[in-house]
């Protein structure tokens, strides 16, 4: 069976510090991978998606970036965090772009 | 512009009191409509996919229906463990983006 791992679960970082969130998928190959951000009371906002190694598409201009160094690994990064980067970050995967999403357990990021 | 609107924002029910959640959507073309359940501090969990108007899916106390402009999630005789946020999402034709609504927070009191 397929599983998705996302860590850390909680992160408190000072403004201006770097960020690295990691997500790995097990039990499948060549998944489509996604990073979403969820603000309180608002819908999930798609940040990045990837259909293959090294292929990253950005949906929202910001100071975040994503990388896919291996088939089942997706990393969300920032060189300098802003207060507005606080939120609940979710990694997800799907078999194809038309199918349901499988989400990780999320990372609650607080930038202080 | 593709858009998803869910109502109500919050719903409080007594155990056993059936009700419905609404999801209205505007898309140029619909590839699929999804319902997810999200517990506090967790990632969303998939419930249903609907593809065409008139389609219905059921799972335990939940039943999802689809028309050309909206979807309903019917909850029959809910229990306290059904308390969660229910998210509706649409997958338009073309592109890679799934668009989510803000969700309905459901509270079921024993």
Backbone of each chain as ProteinMPNN parsed JSONL, in Angstrom:
{"seq_chain_A": "XXXXXXXXXXXXXXXXXXXXXXXXXXXXXXXXXXXXXXXXXXXXXXXXXXXXXXXXXXXXXXXXXXXXXXXXXXXXXXXXXXXXXXXXXXXXXXXXXXXXXXXXXXXXXXXX", "coords_chain_A": {"N_chain_A": [[0.846, -1.192, 0.0], [0.285, 2.346, -0.44], [2.024, 5.041, 1.108], [2.432, 8.269, 2.611], [4.819, 10.441, 3.844], [5.447, 13.169, 5.928], [7.356, 15.756, 7.269], [8.74, 18.307, 9.539], [6.123, 17.901, 12.069], [5.411, 20.12, 13.502], [6.665, 23.438, 13.522], [8.574, 26.142, 14.575], [9.819, 29.153, 13.631], [12.167, 31.871, 13.391], [11.661, 35.117, 11.864], [13.241, 35.625, 8.743], [14.821, 33.408, 8.821], [15.985, 30.26, 7.334], [14.075, 27.664, 5.556], [13.113, 24.265, 5.397], [11.086, 21.799, 4.333], [10.166, 18.43, 4.198], [8.968, 15.751, 2.167], [7.996, 12.461, 1.544], [7.044, 9.727, -0.53], [5.847, 6.439, -0.431], [5.631, 3.174, -1.934], [4.679, 3.556, -4.516], [5.332, 4.581, -7.908], [6.666, 7.305, -9.845], [4.837, 9.395, -8.97], [2.462, 12.153, -9.086], [3.237, 15.144, -7.471], [2.504, 17.471, -4.848], [2.507, 20.662, -3.196], [0.611, 22.258, -0.784], [-0.846, 25.094, 0.869], [-2.614, 25.942, 3.793], [-4.658, 28.31, 5.084], [-6.218, 29.531, 8.042], [-9.701, 29.039, 8.006], [-9.827, 29.241, 5.288], [-9.661, 28.025, 1.893], [-7.625, 25.33, 0.552], [-4.542, 26.302, -0.8], [-2.843, 25.909, -3.75], [0.594, 25.574, -4.045], [2.945, 24.517, -5.329], [3.514, 22.087, -7.93], [4.476, 18.892, -9.238], [5.292, 16.809, -11.914], [7.28, 15.071, -12.431], [10.734, 14.06, -11.866], [12.77, 16.801, -11.124], [10.995, 18.484, -12.429], [9.167, 21.208, -11.866], [6.376, 23.163, -11.148], [5.187, 26.38, -10.475], [2.562, 27.897, -8.701], [1.93, 30.186, -7.3], [3.426, 33.312, -6.939], [6.1, 33.9, -4.737], [8.239, 33.832, -1.814], [9.003, 31.223, -1.611], [10.274, 28.023, -2.611], [10.44, 24.956, -4.502], [11.648, 21.596, -4.762], [12.453, 18.548, -6.464], [14.292, 16.129, -5.943], [14.458, 13.359, -6.111], [12.436, 10.607, -7.344], [10.287, 10.119, -5.549], [10.404, 12.096, -3.663], [9.827, 15.252, -2.279], [10.531, 18.603, -1.771], [10.074, 21.523, 0.13], [11.174, 24.82, 0.278], [12.731, 27.758, 1.71], [14.701, 30.692, 1.601], [14.662, 32.898, 3.243], [12.42, 33.374, 5.688], [9.18, 34.907, 5.919], [6.806, 36.731, 7.956], [4.294, 36.307, 6.879], [4.466, 33.788, 5.839], [3.62, 31.95, 7.637], [1.543, 29.172, 8.454], [-0.441, 26.231, 7.62], [1.059, 23.596, 6.143], [0.76, 21.339, 3.532], [1.623, 18.318, 2.033], [0.989, 16.417, -0.882], [0.009, 13.611, -2.966], [-0.781, 12.157, -6.177], [-1.978, 9.66, -8.487], [-2.479, 10.266, -11.143], [-2.998, 13.414, -12.811], [-5.682, 13.802, -12.744], [-6.886, 12.431, -10.756], [-7.885, 11.534, -7.331], [-6.465, 13.139, -4.43], [-3.895, 12.227, -2.157], [-3.098, 13.016, 1.043], [-0.415, 14.207, 3.158], [0.324, 14.375, 6.711], [0.706, 16.98, 7.41], [2.353, 20.151, 8.193], [2.6, 22.423, 10.734], [3.506, 25.614, 10.538], [4.963, 28.25, 12.221], [5.938, 31.511, 12.011], [7.871, 33.765, 13.675]], "CA_chain_A": [[0.0, 0.0, 0.0], [1.044, 3.581, -0.551], [2.016, 5.927, 2.272], [3.096, 9.543, 2.43], [5.407, 10.918, 5.083], [5.743, 14.595, 5.898], [7.893, 16.2, 8.551], [8.226, 17.978, 10.865], [4.707, 18.159, 12.294], [5.312, 21.493, 14.002], [7.923, 24.166, 13.358], [8.554, 27.557, 14.943], [11.03, 29.721, 13.072], [12.217, 33.342, 13.401], [11.661, 35.816, 10.577], [14.546, 35.709, 8.115], [15.537, 32.124, 8.874], [15.652, 29.375, 6.193], [13.061, 26.636, 5.775], [13.143, 23.064, 4.572], [10.084, 20.794, 4.684], [10.384, 17.28, 3.338], [7.844, 14.85, 1.949], [8.345, 11.292, 0.751], [5.949, 8.813, -0.83], [6.285, 5.053, -0.554], [4.674, 2.213, -2.477], [4.239, 3.907, -5.857], [6.398, 5.202, -8.686], [6.292, 8.435, -10.685], [3.602, 10.076, -8.55], [2.372, 13.606, -9.154], [3.439, 15.642, -6.112], [1.949, 18.806, -4.655], [2.572, 21.375, -1.93], [-0.496, 23.165, -0.539], [-0.866, 25.835, 2.131], [-3.982, 26.139, 4.262], [-4.824, 29.351, 6.081], [-7.415, 29.317, 8.859], [-10.947, 29.496, 7.413], [-9.725, 29.416, 3.837], [-9.413, 26.794, 1.146], [-6.233, 24.977, 0.305], [-3.934, 27.046, -1.897], [-1.769, 25.15, -4.378], [1.839, 26.321, -4.145], [3.799, 23.901, -6.343], [3.232, 20.714, -8.302], [5.544, 18.258, -10.002], [4.879, 15.583, -12.597], [8.442, 14.21, -12.593], [11.981, 14.53, -11.256], [13.285, 18.063, -11.654], [9.939, 19.263, -13.086], [8.431, 21.933, -10.837], [5.566, 24.294, -11.612], [4.786, 27.257, -9.385], [1.246, 28.493, -8.902], [1.809, 31.473, -6.607], [4.721, 33.982, -6.743], [6.373, 34.084, -3.317], [9.645, 33.565, -1.504], [9.164, 29.796, -1.41], [10.665, 27.249, -3.771], [10.282, 23.516, -4.326], [12.547, 20.766, -5.552], [12.141, 17.116, -6.498], [15.583, 15.511, -6.275], [14.221, 11.946, -6.397], [11.092, 10.359, -7.844], [9.255, 10.138, -4.519], [10.794, 13.07, -2.642], [9.443, 16.616, -2.647], [11.04, 19.468, -0.715], [9.655, 22.923, 0.106], [12.262, 25.58, 0.893], [12.791, 29.213, 1.662], [15.989, 31.213, 2.073], [14.369, 33.837, 4.335], [10.994, 33.329, 5.988], [8.429, 36.109, 6.263], [5.684, 36.472, 8.859], [3.158, 35.838, 6.082], [4.652, 32.372, 5.475], [2.996, 31.091, 8.647], [0.365, 28.452, 7.976], [-0.43, 24.769, 7.654], [1.572, 23.154, 4.849], [0.375, 19.966, 3.235], [2.15, 17.639, 0.858], [0.012, 15.451, -1.393], [0.371, 12.94, -4.203], [-1.85, 11.497, -6.92], [-1.463, 8.783, -9.54], [-2.521, 11.103, -12.331], [-3.442, 14.763, -12.459], [-7.14, 13.843, -12.678], [-7.381, 11.573, -9.686], [-7.937, 12.043, -5.973], [-5.207, 13.444, -3.766], [-3.574, 11.618, -0.862], [-2.384, 14.062, 1.77], [0.367, 13.94, 4.35], [-0.28, 14.812, 7.969], [0.806, 18.436, 7.513], [3.323, 20.846, 9.048], [2.137, 23.724, 11.211], [4.649, 26.521, 10.578], [4.758, 29.569, 12.835], [7.076, 32.398, 11.827], [7.733, 34.777, 14.721]], "C_chain_A": [[0.887, 1.249, 0.0], [0.931, 4.399, 0.74], [2.774, 7.2, 1.939], [3.565, 10.042, 3.786], [5.788, 12.386, 4.926], [6.262, 15.004, 7.266], [8.621, 17.532, 8.42], [6.729, 18.275, 10.985], [4.476, 19.603, 12.729], [6.676, 22.155, 13.887], [7.703, 25.626, 13.729], [9.884, 28.154, 14.517], [11.009, 31.244, 13.186], [12.161, 33.9, 11.987], [13.085, 35.898, 10.034], [15.333, 34.414, 8.123], [15.153, 31.266, 7.663], [14.634, 28.317, 6.582], [13.323, 25.445, 4.866], [12.129, 22.08, 5.121], [10.218, 19.651, 3.692], [9.173, 16.357, 3.297], [8.329, 13.675, 1.115], [7.12, 10.389, 0.605], [6.53, 7.417, -0.99], [5.213, 4.219, -1.229], [4.125, 2.55, -3.842], [5.411, 4.53, -6.592], [5.821, 6.298, -9.571], [4.981, 9.099, -10.262], [3.639, 11.546, -8.958], [2.435, 14.117, -7.715], [3.034, 17.104, -6.008], [2.332, 19.344, -3.276], [1.401, 22.348, -1.876], [-0.243, 23.917, 0.763], [-2.325, 26.104, 2.492], [-3.975, 27.203, 5.345], [-6.143, 29.111, 6.804], [-8.645, 29.876, 8.158], [-10.905, 29.687, 5.914], [-9.43, 28.087, 3.18], [-7.932, 26.531, 0.98], [-5.721, 25.717, -0.928], [-2.783, 26.221, -2.458], [-0.545, 26.041, -4.547], [2.699, 25.808, -5.302], [3.241, 22.531, -6.697], [4.34, 20.214, -9.206], [5.037, 16.965, -10.62], [6.066, 14.648, -12.822], [9.674, 14.84, -11.951], [12.456, 15.8, -11.943], [12.254, 18.941, -12.329], [9.05, 19.895, -12.021], [7.658, 23.068, -11.487], [5.078, 25.066, -10.402], [3.45, 27.904, -9.697], [1.166, 29.904, -8.338], [3.192, 32.092, -6.436], [4.951, 34.263, -5.265], [7.846, 33.8, -3.064], [9.869, 32.105, -1.159], [9.609, 29.146, -2.708], [10.477, 25.78, -3.469], [11.284, 22.793, -5.203], [12.114, 19.317, -5.446], [13.412, 16.391, -6.919], [15.482, 14.024, -6.607], [12.752, 11.752, -6.757], [10.012, 10.555, -6.789], [9.581, 11.093, -3.373], [10.501, 14.477, -3.143], [9.81, 17.523, -1.485], [10.546, 20.899, -0.93], [10.677, 23.735, 0.886], [12.006, 27.076, 0.841], [14.148, 29.656, 2.181], [15.776, 32.147, 3.267], [12.872, 33.892, 4.561], [10.434, 34.707, 6.331], [7.311, 35.739, 7.24], [4.506, 35.852, 8.11], [3.307, 34.393, 5.612], [4.057, 31.43, 6.502], [1.749, 30.422, 8.075], [0.546, 26.96, 8.117], [-0.069, 24.286, 6.256], [1.301, 21.668, 4.674], [1.04, 19.49, 1.953], [1.104, 16.627, 0.405], [0.574, 14.78, -2.641], [-0.876, 12.395, -4.87], [-1.217, 10.643, -8.002], [-1.411, 9.511, -10.876], [-3.047, 12.464, -11.915], [-4.957, 14.84, -12.315], [-7.724, 13.109, -11.483], [-7.327, 12.238, -8.318], [-6.534, 12.244, -5.419], [-5.098, 12.674, -2.457], [-2.656, 12.595, -0.129], [-1.514, 13.494, 2.888], [-0.32, 14.523, 5.571], [-0.099, 16.301, 8.232], [1.895, 18.928, 8.446], [2.741, 22.197, 9.429], [3.359, 24.615, 11.392], [4.244, 27.854, 11.19], [6.031, 30.376, 12.663], [6.898, 33.576, 12.784], [8.766, 35.893, 14.57]], "O_chain_A": [[2.057, 1.212, 0.381], [-0.123, 4.439, 1.376], [3.657, 7.201, 1.081], [2.803, 10.062, 4.753], [6.374, 12.787, 3.92], [5.686, 14.646, 8.293], [9.08, 17.876, 7.331], [6.142, 18.852, 10.069], [3.477, 20.224, 12.367], [7.708, 21.527, 14.121], [6.764, 26.265, 13.254], [10.944, 27.726, 14.975], [9.942, 31.851, 13.088], [12.564, 33.237, 11.031], [14.021, 36.202, 10.773], [16.394, 34.325, 7.504], [14.123, 31.508, 7.033], [14.361, 28.095, 7.762], [13.709, 25.605, 3.708], [12.28, 21.579, 6.236], [10.365, 19.875, 2.49], [8.45, 16.213, 4.283], [8.995, 13.863, 0.096], [6.279, 10.305, 1.499], [7.578, 7.238, -1.609], [4.024, 4.516, -1.115], [3.187, 1.896, -4.298], [6.38, 4.961, -5.967], [4.665, 6.243, -9.991], [4.11, 9.34, -11.098], [4.713, 12.116, -9.152], [1.759, 13.581, -6.837], [3.197, 17.877, -6.952], [2.463, 18.586, -2.315], [1.207, 23.155, -2.785], [0.477, 23.442, 1.642], [-3.149, 26.441, 1.642], [-3.361, 27.025, 6.397], [-7.076, 28.549, 6.232], [-8.656, 31.04, 7.756], [-11.84, 30.233, 5.327], [-9.0, 27.138, 3.836], [-7.096, 27.398, 1.235], [-6.383, 25.752, -1.965], [-1.853, 25.873, -1.73], [-0.631, 27.128, -5.12], [3.127, 26.587, -6.154], [2.582, 21.888, -5.88], [5.045, 20.99, -9.85], [4.432, 16.133, -9.944], [5.89, 13.548, -13.346], [9.655, 16.003, -11.547], [12.535, 15.873, -13.169], [12.586, 20.043, -12.766], [8.276, 19.206, -11.356], [8.207, 23.838, -12.275], [4.612, 24.481, -9.425], [3.225, 28.395, -10.802], [0.411, 30.732, -8.848], [4.064, 31.459, -5.841], [4.071, 34.814, -4.604], [8.608, 33.556, -3.999], [10.839, 31.78, -0.474], [9.345, 29.671, -3.79], [10.367, 25.394, -2.305], [11.713, 23.299, -6.24], [11.49, 18.909, -4.466], [13.597, 16.074, -8.094], [16.337, 13.489, -7.314], [11.924, 12.627, -6.504], [8.943, 11.09, -7.084], [9.096, 10.923, -2.254], [10.863, 14.851, -4.259], [9.444, 17.249, -0.342], [10.597, 21.419, -2.045], [11.014, 23.391, 2.019], [11.198, 27.579, 0.06], [14.685, 29.05, 3.108], [16.595, 32.19, 4.185], [12.133, 34.401, 3.719], [11.101, 35.545, 6.938], [6.921, 34.576, 7.336], [3.809, 34.985, 8.637], [2.37, 33.831, 5.044], [3.994, 30.224, 6.264], [0.999, 31.028, 7.311], [1.544, 26.483, 8.657], [-0.802, 24.534, 5.299], [1.58, 20.856, 5.556], [1.02, 20.173, 0.929], [0.408, 16.044, 1.235], [1.485, 15.298, -3.288], [-1.902, 12.192, -4.221], [-0.07, 10.862, -8.392], [-0.448, 9.396, -11.634], [-3.495, 12.64, -10.782], [-5.474, 15.839, -11.815], [-8.929, 13.169, -11.238], [-6.802, 13.34, -8.16], [-5.565, 11.626, -5.86], [-6.084, 12.494, -1.742], [-1.583, 12.949, -0.617], [-1.821, 12.459, 3.48], [-1.407, 15.093, 5.477], [-0.683, 16.836, 9.175], [2.31, 18.225, 9.368], [2.428, 23.017, 8.566], [4.16, 24.395, 12.301], [3.302, 28.502, 10.733], [7.095, 29.962, 13.124], [5.902, 34.297, 12.716], [8.787, 36.827, 15.372]]}, "seq_chain_B": "XXXXXXXXXXXXXXXXXXXXXXXXXXXXXXXXXXXXXXXXXXXXXXXXXXXXXXXXXXXXXXXXXXXXXXXXXXXXXXXXXXXXXXXXXXXXXXXXXXXXXXXXXXXXXX", "coords_chain_B": {"N_chain_B": [[-13.707, 32.769, -14.023], [-12.529, 29.876, -12.355], [-14.211, 28.53, -9.565], [-15.057, 27.632, -6.178], [-17.56, 27.34, -3.786], [-18.531, 26.838, -0.505], [-21.22, 26.017, 1.695], [-23.146, 25.672, 4.762], [-20.722, 27.8, 6.55], [-20.243, 26.772, 9.057], [-21.795, 24.145, 10.897], [-23.997, 23.018, 13.265], [-25.17, 20.146, 14.778], [-27.477, 17.947, 16.415], [-26.904, 14.686, 17.67], [-28.04, 12.224, 15.442], [-29.574, 13.962, 13.971], [-30.31, 14.611, 10.802], [-28.803, 16.208, 7.907], [-27.65, 18.489, 5.29], [-24.743, 19.42, 3.397], [-23.57, 22.024, 1.309], [-22.06, 22.525, -1.897], [-21.159, 24.755, -4.194], [-20.183, 25.312, -7.528], [-18.149, 26.833, -10.074], [-16.967, 26.281, -13.132], [-15.17, 26.044, -16.214], [-15.133, 23.625, -17.473], [-15.836, 20.412, -16.181], [-13.837, 18.022, -14.741], [-13.839, 16.392, -12.55], [-15.39, 16.093, -9.298], [-14.608, 16.368, -5.896], [-14.908, 15.135, -2.55], [-13.629, 15.663, 0.686], [-12.64, 14.755, 3.997], [-11.541, 16.472, 6.871], [-9.805, 16.294, 9.825], [-9.043, 18.141, 12.848], [-5.814, 19.604, 12.7], [-4.828, 17.687, 10.994], [-4.13, 16.105, 7.777], [-6.3, 16.351, 4.876], [-8.699, 13.756, 4.171], [-9.621, 11.512, 1.696], [-12.971, 11.163, 0.493], [-15.097, 10.916, -1.58], [-15.426, 10.736, -5.182], [-17.013, 12.403, -7.808], [-18.249, 12.412, -11.109], [-20.109, 13.12, -13.102], [-23.212, 14.87, -13.747], [-25.992, 13.882, -11.835], [-24.874, 11.674, -10.741], [-24.309, 9.602, -7.853], [-22.809, 8.81, -4.697], [-22.191, 6.646, -1.945], [-21.289, 6.187, 1.487], [-21.3, 4.658, 4.394], [-22.775, 6.756, 6.675], [-22.821, 8.852, 4.949], [-23.664, 10.54, 1.928], [-23.052, 11.541, -1.316], [-24.003, 13.808, -3.845], [-24.42, 15.048, -7.231], [-24.969, 17.856, -9.305], [-25.257, 19.951, -12.248], [-24.289, 22.351, -11.332], [-23.821, 22.244, -8.621], [-22.945, 20.385, -5.633], [-24.033, 18.085, -3.15], [-23.487, 17.028, 0.184], [-24.885, 14.676, 1.967], [-25.759, 13.944, 5.264], [-26.738, 11.371, 7.19], [-28.432, 10.682, 10.136], [-26.261, 11.579, 11.976], [-23.263, 10.977, 13.975], [-21.304, 11.798, 16.913], [-18.621, 11.297, 16.162], [-18.552, 12.01, 13.536], [-17.967, 14.615, 13.448], [-16.074, 17.129, 11.987], [-14.134, 18.928, 9.502], [-15.463, 19.378, 6.314], [-14.397, 19.207, 3.075], [-14.824, 20.445, -0.194], [-13.859, 19.961, -3.561], [-12.878, 20.837, -6.899], [-11.916, 19.598, -10.084], [-10.947, 21.113, -12.782], [-11.241, 20.838, -16.389], [-8.268, 20.563, -18.268], [-4.955, 21.773, -17.477], [-3.367, 21.482, -14.181], [-4.519, 21.887, -11.787], [-6.32, 21.446, -8.769], [-9.136, 22.803, -7.311], [-10.028, 24.067, -4.225], [-12.765, 24.451, -1.926], [-13.568, 26.523, 0.981], [-14.479, 24.977, 3.008], [-16.772, 23.224, 5.265], [-17.395, 23.351, 8.623], [-18.335, 20.829, 10.705], [-20.175, 20.103, 13.562], [-21.172, 17.676, 15.763], [-23.29, 16.967, 18.318], [-23.591, 14.919, 21.168]], "CA_chain_B": [[-12.694, 32.171, -13.142], [-12.982, 28.679, -11.654], [-14.474, 28.882, -8.176], [-15.822, 26.691, -5.355], [-18.115, 27.989, -2.598], [-19.205, 25.888, 0.365], [-22.102, 26.574, 2.718], [-22.738, 26.83, 5.55], [-19.34, 27.742, 7.03], [-20.263, 25.878, 10.212], [-23.094, 23.506, 11.103], [-24.083, 22.312, 14.547], [-26.27, 19.193, 14.768], [-27.61, 16.968, 17.489], [-26.741, 13.311, 17.21], [-29.244, 11.701, 14.83], [-30.247, 15.007, 13.197], [-29.779, 14.589, 9.432], [-28.685, 17.509, 7.247], [-26.87, 18.485, 4.051], [-23.742, 20.445, 3.145], [-23.653, 22.43, -0.089], [-20.859, 22.949, -2.605], [-21.479, 25.345, -5.491], [-18.941, 25.472, -8.277], [-18.161, 27.454, -11.399], [-15.797, 25.869, -13.91], [-15.407, 26.015, -17.655], [-15.412, 22.226, -17.769], [-15.59, 19.646, -14.95], [-13.262, 16.693, -14.904], [-14.265, 15.623, -11.386], [-15.641, 16.815, -8.052], [-14.124, 15.544, -4.799], [-15.184, 15.47, -1.155], [-12.63, 15.214, 1.643], [-12.872, 15.037, 5.409], [-10.316, 16.885, 7.537], [-9.839, 16.432, 11.281], [-8.148, 19.233, 13.284], [-4.388, 19.343, 12.725], [-4.483, 16.55, 10.124], [-4.349, 16.303, 6.357], [-7.603, 15.877, 4.389], [-8.826, 12.348, 3.816], [-10.553, 11.389, 0.571], [-14.252, 10.492, 0.692], [-15.796, 10.569, -2.808], [-15.252, 11.427, -6.445], [-18.182, 12.402, -8.683], [-17.775, 12.837, -12.414], [-21.118, 13.676, -13.995], [-24.481, 15.233, -13.128], [-26.864, 12.751, -11.574], [-24.122, 10.619, -10.071], [-24.384, 9.559, -6.401], [-21.91, 7.865, -4.035], [-22.538, 6.497, -0.534], [-20.339, 5.527, 2.373], [-21.84, 4.684, 5.755], [-23.824, 7.758, 6.876], [-22.598, 9.939, 4.005], [-24.068, 10.348, 0.538], [-22.721, 12.702, -2.119], [-24.735, 13.922, -5.104], [-23.854, 16.056, -8.115], [-25.728, 18.44, -10.403], [-24.357, 20.685, -13.139], [-23.751, 23.549, -10.693], [-23.538, 22.065, -7.212], [-22.914, 19.043, -5.054], [-24.481, 18.022, -1.769], [-23.05, 15.925, 1.027], [-25.972, 14.414, 2.903], [-25.334, 13.189, 6.439], [-27.932, 10.76, 7.778], [-28.287, 10.263, 11.532], [-24.844, 11.726, 12.316], [-22.746, 10.66, 15.295], [-20.239, 12.747, 17.291], [-17.373, 11.038, 15.437], [-18.636, 12.636, 12.214], [-17.515, 16.011, 13.587], [-14.858, 17.375, 11.199], [-14.346, 19.871, 8.403], [-15.671, 18.682, 5.053], [-13.894, 20.027, 1.981], [-15.234, 20.138, -1.561], [-12.839, 20.411, -4.509], [-13.182, 20.516, -8.282], [-10.792, 19.439, -10.99], [-11.392, 21.57, -14.092], [-10.545, 20.267, -17.53], [-7.076, 21.341, -18.599], [-4.11, 22.187, -16.365], [-3.071, 20.512, -13.133], [-4.952, 22.461, -10.52], [-7.56, 21.111, -8.085], [-9.553, 24.012, -6.596], [-10.739, 23.703, -3.007], [-13.578, 25.386, -1.173], [-13.055, 26.825, 2.325], [-14.907, 23.917, 3.908], [-17.85, 23.356, 6.249], [-17.066, 22.712, 9.902], [-19.501, 20.142, 11.254], [-20.112, 19.715, 14.976], [-22.281, 16.813, 16.137], [-23.325, 16.863, 19.773], [-24.263, 13.71, 21.669]], "C_chain_B": [[-13.301, 30.956, -12.424], [-13.095, 28.958, -10.158], [-15.305, 27.816, -7.477], [-16.265, 27.411, -4.085], [-18.88, 26.963, -1.78], [-20.063, 26.616, 1.392], [-22.808, 25.446, 3.468], [-21.264, 26.735, 5.944], [-19.236, 26.782, 8.201], [-21.677, 25.361, 10.404], [-23.049, 22.718, 12.401], [-25.345, 21.444, 14.556], [-26.308, 18.403, 16.063], [-27.392, 15.59, 16.875], [-28.065, 12.798, 16.664], [-29.987, 12.695, 13.952], [-29.626, 15.106, 11.803], [-29.745, 15.982, 8.819], [-27.846, 17.367, 5.983], [-25.902, 19.65, 4.015], [-23.749, 20.737, 1.651], [-22.301, 22.846, -0.636], [-21.287, 23.455, -3.984], [-20.187, 25.604, -6.252], [-19.186, 26.135, -9.632], [-16.86, 27.072, -12.089], [-16.159, 25.859, -15.375], [-15.737, 24.598, -18.114], [-15.026, 21.413, -16.551], [-15.021, 18.271, -15.277], [-13.675, 15.804, -13.723], [-14.504, 16.533, -10.196], [-15.33, 15.875, -6.901], [-14.641, 16.064, -3.468], [-14.11, 14.852, -0.286], [-13.119, 15.544, 3.047], [-11.546, 15.41, 6.041], [-10.561, 17.034, 9.032], [-8.829, 17.489, 11.705], [-6.692, 18.804, 13.334], [-3.936, 18.185, 11.855], [-4.667, 16.927, 8.657], [-5.723, 15.8, 5.945], [-7.555, 14.41, 3.973], [-9.923, 12.205, 2.771], [-11.814, 10.639, 0.971], [-14.847, 9.994, -0.628], [-15.243, 11.333, -4.007], [-16.541, 11.287, -7.251], [-17.761, 12.997, -10.017], [-18.842, 13.513, -13.28], [-22.419, 13.922, -13.247], [-25.385, 14.018, -13.006], [-26.179, 11.614, -10.829], [-24.267, 10.741, -8.553], [-23.396, 8.525, -5.874], [-22.293, 7.832, -2.56], [-21.425, 5.789, 0.221], [-20.836, 5.722, 3.792], [-22.942, 5.734, 5.853], [-23.747, 8.91, 5.878], [-23.057, 9.563, 2.602], [-23.792, 11.635, -0.216], [-23.483, 12.644, -3.432], [-24.174, 15.079, -5.918], [-24.878, 16.518, -9.151], [-24.745, 19.238, -11.255], [-23.72, 21.896, -12.469], [-23.408, 23.359, -9.223], [-23.499, 20.59, -6.811], [-23.389, 19.154, -3.617], [-23.846, 16.827, -1.077], [-24.121, 15.755, 2.105], [-25.433, 13.552, 4.043], [-26.593, 12.694, 7.151], [-27.616, 10.256, 9.182], [-26.837, 10.378, 12.002], [-24.53, 11.368, 13.765], [-21.642, 11.668, 15.636], [-18.933, 12.54, 16.525], [-17.406, 11.545, 13.996], [-18.204, 14.1, 12.258], [-16.159, 16.18, 12.914], [-15.154, 18.528, 10.253], [-14.442, 19.083, 7.107], [-15.332, 19.643, 3.911], [-14.417, 19.511, 0.647], [-14.157, 20.685, -2.495], [-13.262, 20.016, -5.915], [-11.905, 20.459, -9.096], [-11.293, 19.878, -12.362], [-10.673, 20.823, -15.207], [-9.368, 21.169, -17.894], [-6.288, 21.729, -17.369], [-3.96, 21.097, -15.313], [-3.692, 20.877, -11.789], [-6.281, 21.888, -10.034], [-7.916, 22.294, -7.201], [-10.43, 23.613, -5.421], [-11.636, 24.834, -2.515], [-12.999, 25.564, 0.222], [-13.503, 25.793, 3.354], [-16.105, 24.261, 4.756], [-17.416, 22.611, 7.503], [-18.329, 22.135, 10.514], [-19.237, 19.744, 12.699], [-21.355, 18.893, 15.281], [-22.225, 16.565, 17.638], [-24.126, 15.635, 20.193], [-25.489, 14.062, 22.494]], "O_chain_B": [[-14.435, 31.005, -11.949], [-12.196, 29.546, -9.556], [-16.152, 27.172, -8.096], [-15.449, 28.018, -3.391], [-19.774, 26.293, -2.296], [-19.695, 27.679, 1.892], [-23.05, 24.382, 2.898], [-20.624, 25.711, 5.704], [-18.249, 26.057, 8.326], [-22.646, 26.061, 10.109], [-22.182, 21.868, 12.606], [-26.453, 21.947, 14.365], [-25.284, 18.219, 16.722], [-27.669, 15.373, 15.695], [-29.097, 12.914, 17.325], [-30.931, 12.319, 13.257], [-28.524, 15.634, 11.654], [-30.559, 16.839, 9.166], [-27.39, 16.275, 5.644], [-26.19, 20.729, 4.531], [-23.911, 19.835, 0.829], [-21.493, 23.447, 0.072], [-21.722, 22.677, -4.833], [-19.205, 26.068, -5.672], [-20.253, 26.017, -10.236], [-15.781, 27.494, -11.673], [-17.324, 25.685, -15.734], [-16.528, 24.405, -19.036], [-13.994, 21.684, -15.937], [-15.633, 17.472, -15.987], [-13.84, 14.595, -13.887], [-13.907, 17.604, -10.087], [-15.739, 14.714, -6.92], [-14.794, 17.27, -3.274], [-13.72, 13.699, -0.468], [-13.898, 16.474, 3.256], [-10.533, 14.756, 5.793], [-11.42, 17.808, 9.454], [-7.85, 17.718, 10.994], [-6.358, 17.779, 13.928], [-2.792, 17.742, 11.957], [-5.285, 17.943, 8.34], [-6.266, 14.908, 6.596], [-6.539, 13.9, 3.501], [-11.027, 12.72, 2.947], [-11.763, 9.633, 1.679], [-15.079, 8.795, -0.79], [-14.675, 12.417, -3.872], [-17.096, 10.194, -7.366], [-17.008, 13.97, -10.06], [-18.523, 14.377, -14.098], [-22.701, 13.271, -12.241], [-25.527, 13.23, -13.942], [-26.84, 10.697, -10.344], [-24.338, 11.85, -8.023], [-23.165, 7.495, -6.507], [-22.672, 8.854, -1.987], [-20.725, 4.927, -0.311], [-20.795, 6.83, 4.325], [-23.958, 5.61, 5.168], [-24.537, 9.85, 5.962], [-22.871, 8.435, 2.148], [-24.244, 12.704, 0.193], [-23.6, 11.589, -4.055], [-23.534, 15.98, -5.375], [-25.557, 15.71, -9.784], [-23.539, 19.204, -11.012], [-22.723, 22.422, -12.965], [-22.765, 24.224, -8.629], [-23.947, 19.7, -7.534], [-23.183, 20.169, -2.951], [-23.687, 15.758, -1.667], [-24.247, 16.568, 3.02], [-24.742, 12.56, 3.815], [-27.401, 13.482, 7.643], [-26.663, 9.505, 9.39], [-26.24, 9.373, 12.39], [-25.384, 11.44, 14.65], [-21.105, 12.321, 14.741], [-18.213, 13.504, 16.265], [-16.385, 11.511, 13.308], [-18.09, 14.747, 11.217], [-15.208, 15.463, 13.228], [-16.272, 19.04, 10.204], [-13.605, 18.223, 6.832], [-15.896, 20.731, 3.798], [-14.447, 18.307, 0.393], [-13.605, 21.756, -2.244], [-13.921, 18.995, -6.111], [-10.943, 21.179, -8.829], [-11.984, 19.118, -13.04], [-9.611, 20.242, -14.984], [-9.472, 22.394, -17.831], [-6.874, 21.988, -16.318], [-4.365, 19.953, -15.516], [-3.413, 20.238, -10.775], [-7.254, 21.846, -10.786], [-7.084, 22.746, -6.415], [-11.435, 22.92, -5.582], [-11.315, 26.013, -2.666], [-12.066, 24.862, 0.612], [-12.958, 25.744, 4.457], [-16.428, 25.433, 4.951], [-17.112, 21.418, 7.468], [-19.278, 22.863, 10.807], [-18.217, 19.133, 13.017], [-22.474, 19.363, 15.077], [-21.248, 16.028, 18.16], [-25.192, 15.352, 19.648], [-26.174, 13.169, 22.993]]}, "name": "protein", "num_of_chains": 2, "seq": "XXXXXXXXXXXXXXXXXXXXXXXXXXXXXXXXXXXXXXXXXXXXXXXXXXXXXXXXXXXXXXXXXXXXXXXXXXXXXXXXXXXXXXXXXXXXXXXXXXXXXXXXXXXXXXXXXXXXXXXXXXXXXXXXXXXXXXXXXXXXXXXXXXXXXXXXXXXXXXXXXXXXXXXXXXXXXXXXXXXXXXXXXXXXXXXXXXXXXXXXXXXXXXXXXXXXXXXXXXXXXX"}
